[in-house]
Amino acid sequence: MIEFFTAFDIMEKFVDMIEKERIRRNMTQKDLYKASGLSASAYRAFMDTKNTKFENIINLLFALDLTSKLEELIKVEEFISLDEIRSEKDKKVNKRVRKSKND
């Protein structure tokens, strides 16, 4: 279950997945960081520290054609009819949260 992982654990899983796919595709580290637009130092820092911008992870996943791994994060609602679209647009969505008076 993902909720038992730390942020570092999750980043380790990204690094492991990226490295396994890089090797499976017979790519060198240089091939991968160049294809993803990262510098050598940014790529090495990510591999060593398991810390990078989310944009860099996305670029690495694009370079390895692994964007399907992101589908759950960016799931887009699918609508069957125009009425569903209109209904969704009319829903009020809170954009702020107010503190309660007891805080």
C-alpha angles and dihedrals in degrees: 000000000000096000091071092060125091121226088256091053091053092048089050088055090051091050092048093048092047094048094047092050092045090054092043088055090048092239124150119229087251091053090052100046091046092048090050095046095243124135120242091250094049091050093047092047090053092049092047103038100026087227128117142124115288087237089064091053090051091050091050091049090050091050090052094041090241098129090122085076088069096053095100091051094053100031110164119210115245119217127205099198143019088248090061090051092049091046091051092049091051094054113106111236119198111232096179137043119212122213115245118247090247093064 
